[in-house]
Amino acid sequence: MSDFHLAQFNFARLRAPLDAPEMAGFLALRDPLNALAEGTPGYVWRPVSPVEGADEWPYGPDVLINYSVWESRETLWEYAYRSGHLEAMRRRREWFERAAEVYQVLWWIPAGHRPGPDECVERLELLRREGPGPRAFTFRTPYTAAEAARAEAEHATITQLDAARAG
């Protein structure tokens, strides 16, 4: 078992309110896809109850968010692109607006850690600001857990030095 797991966060802007008739197809798939994810080898965790602070996401009230934790990039890839989830992704334009900006981020976390909403937003904003790196990346630009651990240690050191200089 690895000392690290992969966290993922993504969001999508709804084409219509969730209770609108045109969203019925998506809503019919949501619970089965969540059950599929939870039964997929490599799945670790996702928030299953309303997320504290989720009504205050900086992306607006018409945004649906999703985040979860996986054992590895490969296990998340298998679920996202080689399971029944892929068919739902192919239909996403029926329910969600086309994203004009980065809407998904991956990052390594210590095994057992559960990211919260603030951490998810922070990682997405880091990816948007700096582009892919070991602290926030995409499927197309992956980094290893070892690279992420080194980058996190360097970041912590820089943050401590900056705080010492400011204080």
Secondary structure, DSSP 8 states (H G I E B T S, - for coil): --SEEEEEEEEEEBSS-TTSGGGHHHHHHHHHHHHHHHHSTTEEE---S--TTGGG-TT-TTEEEEEEEES-HHHHHHHHHSSTHHHHHHTHHHHB---SS--EEEEEEETT----HHHHHHHHHHHHHH-SBTTBB-SSS---HHHHHHHHHHHHHHHHHHHHHH-
